[in-house]
Amino acid sequence: MTNEKEISPMNGYTMALLFIVLLAGGSFAILRFPPFIPLLVIAILMLPGFVLVNPNSSRVLLLFGKYVGTIKKNGFFWINPFYSKKKISLRASNFDSERLKVNDKLGNPIMISTILVWRVTDTYKAAFDVDDYQNFVRVQTDAAVRKLASMYPYDNFADEGLDEDITLRSSLNEVSVALEKELQERLSMAGIEVLEARIGYLAYAQEIANAMLKRQQATAIVAARHKIVEGAVSMVEMALEELNKKGVVDLDEERKAAMVSNLMVVLCSDKDAAPVVNTGTLNH
C-alpha cells in the first residue's frame, strides 16, 4: 500500500463505559468471585486502545509494522490496543529559513532567505516515504532557494547589457511563484502542500555591499542626469523658437551658440546660477 487510507475507529465513550464496567467487575471478582478475574485482565488490555485526536491532527496506525490507516477525524476513539500510533499534525506551519550566502545569475554573492507556509496532506507519504518530513522541508527549502537565486540576477544594470524582465529585487511576485512551484515539486513526494513561499530577506553579501551600493547610486545619478539633459534641450529649443517667432531679438549663429551654452549650464547645474548682468552693448 502506497496511498493514505482514512479509517473511522470505534466510539471511545462507549468503550470507556465498557472499560469501567469490566474494571469494576474485575476488581470485585478479586474479593468475591475469583473465576471472573479475567475481566480485570481484559480491562487492562483495553486501556492502550483509547486515543484522542485533536482538530487538525491525525494518528497513523501500524499493526506490527503494517500500515493499517490514518485517523483524521477529531474526537475520542478506541482502536485495537496492539496498534502503534504516530502523531502527525495537519496544521499549517511556518518555516523561516536561515540566511544563505549564494551567487545570483551574474555570480554576485548575495544573502537570501525564504518564508514558507506548508502543511501535510498525505500522512502516509509524510510518515513512510521520507525519514523525517520536517527536516526534509528544511533541507529542500534551502536547496530550492539556492537554485532560484542562480536563475535570476539580483538587479538589472544597464551597463552590463542585461535585458532581464525578472530580477530578485524588483520582481517579487514572479520570483515567489517560481519558488512555490519549485518547492511543491520537491515536497510533493513527502505528501506536503506548499501554501505560500516568498523571499523573506535579500541583500548583497557584506564583502560587496558597499561597492554595489555605490554602483546603484551612480546608476541613479546617470539616469537623473539623462532626464535633466533631455528636459534642458527641450527648453532651450522652445526658447529659441519663441524668440524667433516673436522677433524679440535677432541672433546670429554665434550668439545662438552662446545662448544655448549659457542656458544649458543654468538648467543642468546642480547649484543655482550666479548671473552676470551686462550693462553695455551686445558686443561688449
C-alpha positions as CSV (number, residue, x, y, z in Angstrom):
1,M,0.0,0.0,0.0
2,T,1.4,3.4,-1.0
3,N,-1.6,5.6,-0.5
4,E,-3.2,7.1,2.5
5,K,-6.2,5.3,3.9
6,E,-8.5,7.1,6.2
7,I,-10.4,4.9,8.7
8,S,-13.2,5.5,11.2
9,P,-12.5,3.9,14.6
10,M,-15.0,2.9,17.3
11,N,-16.5,5.5,19.6
12,G,-14.3,6.0,22.6
13,Y,-17.0,6.9,25.0
14,T,-18.9,3.6,24.5
15,M,-15.7,1.7,25.0
16,A,-14.8,3.8,28.0
17,L,-18.1,2.8,29.6
18,L,-17.4,-0.9,28.9
19,F,-13.9,-0.4,30.3
20,I,-15.3,0.9,33.6
21,V,-17.8,-2.0,33.8
22,L,-15.0,-4.5,33.2
23,L,-12.7,-2.8,35.6
24,A,-15.3,-2.7,38.4
25,G,-16.3,-6.3,37.8
26,G,-12.7,-7.5,37.8
27,S,-11.9,-5.6,41.0
28,F,-15.0,-7.0,42.7
29,A,-14.1,-10.5,41.4
30,I,-10.7,-10.4,43.2
31,L,-12.6,-10.3,46.6
32,R,-15.7,-12.4,45.9
33,F,-15.6,-14.3,42.6
34,P,-12.0,-15.3,41.6
35,P,-13.2,-17.0,38.4
36,F,-14.1,-13.6,36.9
37,I,-10.6,-12.1,37.4
38,P,-10.0,-12.3,33.6
39,L,-12.5,-9.4,33.3
40,L,-9.8,-7.2,35.0
41,V,-7.2,-8.5,32.6
42,I,-9.4,-7.6,29.6
43,A,-9.9,-4.1,31.0
44,I,-6.2,-3.6,31.4
45,L,-5.6,-4.8,27.8
46,M,-8.3,-2.3,26.6
47,L,-6.6,0.7,28.1
48,P,-3.9,1.3,25.4
49,G,-6.6,1.3,22.7
50,F,-8.0,4.7,23.7
51,V,-6.8,7.6,21.6
52,L,-7.6,11.3,21.5
53,V,-7.3,13.2,18.2
54,N,-7.4,17.0,18.3
55,P,-8.6,19.2,15.5
56,N,-6.2,19.4,12.5
57,S,-4.3,16.4,13.9
58,S,-4.0,12.8,12.9
59,R,-2.9,9.4,14.0
60,V,-1.1,7.0,11.7
61,L,-1.8,3.4,12.8
62,L,0.5,0.4,12.4
63,L,0.0,-3.3,13.3
64,F,3.3,-5.0,13.7
65,G,4.9,-2.9,11.0
66,K,2.0,-3.0,8.6
67,Y,0.2,0.3,7.7
68,V,-3.5,0.0,8.8
69,G,-4.8,3.5,8.2
70,T,-5.0,7.1,9.4
71,I,-7.4,8.7,11.8
72,K,-8.1,12.3,10.7
73,K,-11.5,12.9,12.4
74,N,-11.1,14.7,15.7
75,G,-12.6,13.2,18.8
76,F,-12.2,10.4,21.4
77,F,-11.9,6.9,19.9
78,W,-10.9,3.3,20.7
79,I,-8.8,1.2,18.4
80,N,-7.0,-2.2,18.5
81,P,-4.7,-2.0,21.6
82,F,-1.9,-3.6,19.6
83,Y,-1.9,-0.7,17.0
84,S,1.1,1.6,17.3
85,K,0.2,5.2,16.9
86,K,2.2,8.0,15.2
87,K,1.0,11.6,15.6
88,I,1.2,13.9,12.5
89,S,-0.1,17.4,12.6
90,L,-2.2,18.7,9.8
91,R,-2.0,22.3,10.8
92,A,-0.3,24.9,8.6
93,S,3.3,25.5,9.7
94,N,5.7,28.4,9.1
95,F,9.3,27.9,8.3
96,D,11.7,30.9,8.2
97,S,14.9,29.6,6.6
98,E,18.4,30.8,7.6
99,R,20.1,33.5,5.5
100,L,22.1,31.7,2.9
101,K,25.0,33.0,1.0
102,V,24.6,32.2,-2.7
103,N,25.6,33.5,-6.1
104,D,23.0,35.1,-8.3
105,K,22.9,34.7,-12.1
106,L,25.8,37.1,-12.6
107,G,27.9,35.4,-9.9
108,N,27.4,38.2,-7.4
109,P,27.3,36.9,-3.8
110,I,24.0,37.6,-2.1
111,M,22.3,36.8,1.2
112,I,18.8,35.4,0.8
113,S,16.2,33.6,3.0
114,T,12.7,32.5,2.4
115,I,9.4,32.2,4.4
116,L,7.5,29.0,3.7
117,V,3.9,28.1,4.8
118,W,3.2,24.4,4.4
119,R,1.1,21.6,5.7
120,V,0.8,17.8,5.5
121,T,-1.9,16.5,3.2
122,D,-0.8,12.8,2.8
123,T,0.1,11.3,6.1
124,Y,1.3,8.0,4.5
125,K,4.0,9.8,2.4
126,A,5.0,12.0,5.3
127,A,5.4,9.1,7.7
128,F,7.0,6.5,5.4
129,D,8.3,8.0,2.1
130,V,10.8,10.2,3.9
131,D,12.9,9.7,7.0
132,D,11.9,12.9,8.8
133,Y,9.4,15.1,6.9
134,Q,10.1,18.3,9.0
135,N,13.9,18.0,8.3
136,F,13.0,17.2,4.7
137,V,11.2,20.5,4.4
138,R,14.2,22.4,5.8
139,V,16.8,20.8,3.5
140,Q,14.7,21.0,0.3
141,T,13.8,24.6,1.0
142,D,17.5,25.6,1.2
143,A,18.1,23.7,-2.0
144,A,15.2,25.4,-3.8
145,V,16.4,28.8,-2.7
146,R,19.9,28.2,-3.9
147,K,18.6,27.1,-7.3
148,L,16.2,30.1,-7.5
149,A,19.0,32.6,-6.7
150,S,21.2,31.2,-9.5
151,M,18.4,31.6,-12.1
152,Y,17.9,35.4,-11.8
153,P,20.2,38.4,-11.3
154,Y,19.9,40.5,-8.2
155,D,19.2,43.6,-10.2
156,N,19.2,44.8,-13.8
157,F,22.2,47.0,-14.6
158,A,22.1,48.8,-18.0
159,D,25.9,48.9,-18.2
160,E,26.1,45.2,-18.4
161,G,23.8,45.0,-21.4
162,L,21.2,43.0,-19.5
163,D,17.6,42.8,-20.6
164,E,16.2,40.8,-17.8
165,D,12.5,41.2,-17.2
166,I,12.6,39.3,-13.8
167,T,15.1,40.2,-11.1
168,L,15.2,39.1,-7.5
169,R,14.9,42.6,-6.2
170,S,12.1,44.1,-8.3
171,S,10.0,41.0,-9.4
172,L,8.9,39.6,-6.0
173,N,5.6,38.3,-7.3
174,E,7.2,36.4,-10.2
175,V,10.0,35.1,-8.1
176,S,7.6,33.9,-5.4
177,V,5.5,32.0,-8.0
178,A,8.7,30.3,-9.3
179,L,9.8,29.5,-5.7
180,E,6.4,28.0,-4.9
181,K,6.4,25.8,-8.0
182,E,9.9,24.6,-7.3
183,L,9.2,23.8,-3.7
184,Q,5.9,22.0,-4.5
185,E,7.7,19.7,-6.9
186,R,10.3,18.9,-4.3
187,L,8.0,18.4,-1.3
188,S,5.1,16.5,-3.1
189,M,6.9,13.2,-2.5
190,A,6.6,13.8,1.2
191,G,2.8,14.5,1.0
192,I,3.3,18.2,1.7
193,E,1.4,21.1,0.2
194,V,3.0,24.4,-0.2
195,L,0.6,27.2,0.8
196,E,2.9,30.2,0.3
197,A,6.6,30.8,-0.4
198,R,8.2,34.2,-0.6
199,I,11.6,35.8,-0.1
200,G,12.0,37.0,3.5
201,Y,15.4,38.6,3.2
202,L,17.5,39.8,0.2
203,A,20.7,41.8,0.2
204,Y,24.2,41.7,-1.3
205,A,26.8,39.9,0.7
206,Q,28.8,42.1,3.1
207,E,32.1,42.0,1.0
208,I,30.4,43.7,-2.0
209,A,27.6,45.5,-0.4
210,N,29.4,48.9,-0.3
211,A,30.6,48.7,-3.9
212,M,27.2,47.6,-5.2
213,L,25.5,50.5,-3.2
214,K,27.8,53.0,-4.9
215,R,27.1,51.4,-8.2
216,Q,23.3,51.7,-7.7
217,Q,23.8,55.3,-6.7
218,A,25.9,56.0,-9.8
219,T,23.2,54.4,-12.0
220,A,20.5,56.5,-10.4
221,I,22.6,59.7,-10.9
222,V,23.2,58.9,-14.5
223,A,19.6,58.3,-15.1
224,A,18.6,61.5,-13.4
225,R,21.2,63.4,-15.4
226,H,19.8,61.9,-18.6
227,K,16.4,63.2,-17.8
228,I,17.7,66.6,-16.9
229,V,19.6,66.9,-20.2
230,E,16.6,65.8,-22.2
231,G,14.4,68.5,-20.4
232,A,17.1,71.2,-20.8
233,V,17.4,70.6,-24.5
234,S,13.7,70.8,-25.0
235,M,13.5,74.1,-23.0
236,V,16.4,75.6,-25.0
237,E,14.8,74.6,-28.3
238,M,11.5,76.1,-27.2
239,A,13.2,79.3,-26.0
240,L,14.9,79.8,-29.4
241,E,11.7,79.1,-31.3
242,E,9.7,81.6,-29.2
243,L,12.4,84.3,-29.6
244,N,12.5,83.7,-33.3
245,K,8.7,83.7,-33.7
246,K,8.1,86.9,-31.7
247,G,11.1,88.7,-33.1
248,V,12.3,89.8,-29.7
249,V,15.9,89.8,-30.8
250,D,17.8,88.9,-33.9
251,L,20.6,86.4,-33.1
252,D,23.2,85.1,-35.4
253,E,24.6,81.6,-35.2
254,E,27.4,82.6,-32.9
255,R,25.1,84.3,-30.4
256,K,22.7,81.4,-30.6
257,A,25.5,79.1,-29.7
258,A,26.4,81.3,-26.7
259,M,22.8,81.5,-25.6
260,V,22.4,77.7,-25.8
261,S,25.6,77.2,-23.8
262,N,24.5,79.6,-21.1
263,L,21.0,78.1,-20.9
264,M,22.4,74.5,-20.7
265,V,24.8,75.5,-17.9
266,V,22.0,77.1,-15.9
267,L,19.5,74.3,-16.5
268,C,21.9,71.4,-15.9
269,S,23.8,72.8,-13.0
270,D,23.5,71.3,-9.5
271,K,23.7,74.7,-7.9
272,D,21.8,78.0,-8.5
273,A,23.4,80.0,-11.3
274,A,25.0,83.4,-10.4
275,P,24.2,85.6,-13.4
276,V,26.4,88.4,-14.6
277,V,24.5,91.5,-15.8
278,N,25.8,93.1,-18.9
279,T,25.2,96.9,-18.9
280,G,27.0,97.6,-22.2
281,T,26.1,96.7,-25.7
282,L,25.8,93.2,-27.1
283,N,29.3,93.4,-28.5
284,H,30.9,94.0,-25.0
